[in-house]
Amino acid sequence: MVVNVFCFYQPGCMGCMEQSPINREVSQELHIKIEEIDAKKNPHYIKQYSLKATPTIIIEMDGAVKERFEGVVHREQLEKAIKKYL
């Protein structure tokens, strides 16, 4: 089982700037990579994941979306969601 965590952001987005350090903390704590992807530079993801807001965090397991969060996600909530799939 492969778990991937993606965080889609836009430069200048205040919520995205708030989310980034949270992602780093969770990544270090759980020893998992949270891939931060600039949605504007990678527009194919906008259609693929029906992105409507940033930040958007997607948790995938074996290529299937298991959880999705739009807006800032607090550390405890993000850790709890990811741990379900590790």
Contact map, one row per residue, 1 for C-alpha under 8 A:
11100000000000000000000000000000000000000000000000000000000011000000000000000000000000
11110000000000000000000000000000000000000000000000000000000011100000000000000000000000
11111000000000000000000000000000000000000000000000000000001111000000000000000000000011
01111100000000000000000000000000110000000000000000000000001110000000000000000000000000
00111110000000000000000000000000111000000000000000000000111100000000000000000000000000
00011111000000000000000000000000011110000000000000000000111000000000000000000000000000
00001111100000000000000000000000011110000000000000000011110000000000000000000000000000
00000111110000000000000000000000000111100000000000000111100000000000000000000000000000
00000011111010010000000000000000000111100000000000000111000000000000000000000000000000
00000001111110010000000000000000000001110000000000000110000000000000000000000000000000
00000000111110010000000000000000000001000000000000000000000000000000000000000000000000
00000000011111011000000000000000000000000000000000000000000000000000000000000000000000
00000000111111111000000000000000000000000000000000000110000000000000000000000000000000
00000000000111111100000000000000000000000000000000000000000000000000000000000000000000
00000000000011111110000000000000000000000000000000000110000000000000001100000000000000
00000000111111111111000000000000000000000000000000000110000000000000000100000000000000
00000000000111111111100000000000000000000000000000000000000000000000000000000000000000
00000000000001111111110000000000000000000000000000000000000000000000000100000000000000
00000000000000111111111000000000000000000000000000000010000000000000000110000000000000
00000000000000011111111100000000000000000000000000000000000000000000000000000000000000
00000000000000001111111110000000000000000000000000000000000000000000000000000000000000
00000000000000000111111111000000000000000000000000000000000000000000000001100000000000
00000000000000000011111111100000010000000000000000000000000000000000000000100000000000
00000000000000000001111111110000010000000000000000000000000000000000000000000000000000
00000000000000000000111111111000000000000000000000000000000000000000000000100000000000
00000000000000000000011111111100000000000000000000000000000000000000000000100110000000
00000000000000000000001111111111110000000000000000000000000000000000000000000000000000
00000000000000000000000111111111000000000000000000000000000000000000000000000000000000
00000000000000000000000011111110000000000000000000000000000000000000000000000000000000
00000000000000000000000001111111000000000000000000000000000000000000000000000010001000
00000000000000000000000000111111100000000000000000000000000000000000000000000000000000
00000000000000000000000000110111110000000000000000000000000000000000000000000000000000
00011000000000000000000000100011111000000000000000000000000000000000000000000000000000
00011110000000000000001100100001111100000000000000000000000000000000000000000000000000
00001110000000000000000000000000111110000000000000000000000000000000000000000000000000
00000111100000000000000000000000011111000000000000000000000000000000000000000000000000
00000111100000000000000000000000001111100100000000000000000000000000000000000000000000
00000001111000000000000000000000000111111100000000000000000000000000000000000000000000
00000001110000000000000000000000000011111110110000000000000000000000000000000000000000
00000000010000000000000000000000000001111110000000000000000000000000000000000000000000
00000000000000000000000000000000000001111110000000000000000000000000000000000000000000
00000000000000000000000000000000000011111111110000000000000000000000000000000000000000
00000000000000000000000000000000000000111111111000000000000000000000000000000000000000
00000000000000000000000000000000000000000111111100000000000000000000000000000000000000
00000000000000000000000000000000000000100111111111100000000000000000000000000000000000
00000000000000000000000000000000000000100111111111110000000000000000000000000000000000
00000000000000000000000000000000000000000011111111100000000000000000000000000000000000
00000000000000000000000000000000000000000001111111100000000000000000000000000000000000
00000000000000000000000000000000000000000000111111100000000000000000000000000000000000
00000000000000000000000000000000000000000000111111110000000000000000000000000000000000
00000000000000000000000000000000000000000000111111111101000000000000000000000000000000
00000000000000000000000000000000000000000000010001111100000000000000000000000000000000
00000000000000000000000000000000000000000000000000111111000000000000011000000000000000
00000001110010110000000000000000000000000000000000111111000000000000011000000000000000
00000011110010110010000000000000000000000000000000001111100000000000011100000000000000
00000011100000000000000000000000000000000000000000101111110000000001111100000000000000
00001111000000000000000000000000000000000000000000000011111000000001110000000000000000
00001110000000000000000000000000000000000000000000000001111100001111100000000000000000
00111100000000000000000000000000000000000000000000000000111110001111000000000000010000
00111000000000000000000000000000000000000000000000000000011111111110000000000000000000
11110000000000000000000000000000000000000000000000000000001111111100000000000000000010
11100000000000000000000000000000000000000000000000000000000111110000000000000000000000
01000000000000000000000000000000000000000000000000000000000111111000000000000000000000
00000000000000000000000000000000000000000000000000000000000111111100000000000000000000
00000000000000000000000000000000000000000000000000000000011110111111000000000000000000
00000000000000000000000000000000000000000000000000000000011110011111000000000000000000
00000000000000000000000000000000000000000000000000000000011100001111100000000000100000
00000000000000000000000000000000000000000000000000000001111000001111110000000000000000
00000000000000000000000000000000000000000000000000000001110000000011111110000000000000
00000000000000000000000000000000000000000000000000001111100000000001111110000000000000
00000000000000100000000000000000000000000000000000001111000000000000111110000000000000
00000000000000110110000000000000000000000000000000000011000000000000111111000000000000
00000000000000000010000000000000000000000000000000000000000000000000111111101100000000
00000000000000000000010000000000000000000000000000000000000000000000000111111100000000
00000000000000000000011011000000000000000000000000000000000000000000000011111110000000
00000000000000000000000000000000000000000000000000000000000000000000000001111111000000
00000000000000000000000000000000000000000000000000000000000000000000000011111111100000
00000000000000000000000001000000000000000000000000000000000000000000000011111111110000
00000000000000000000000001000100000000000000000000000000000000000000000000111111111000
00000000000000000000000000000000000000000000000000000000000000000000000000011111111100
00000000000000000000000000000000000000000000000000000000000000000010000000001111111110
00000000000000000000000000000000000000000000000000000000001000000000000000000111111111
00000000000000000000000000000100000000000000000000000000000000000000000000000011111111
00000000000000000000000000000000000000000000000000000000000000000000000000000001111111
00100000000000000000000000000000000000000000000000000000000010000000000000000000111111
00100000000000000000000000000000000000000000000000000000000000000000000000000000011111
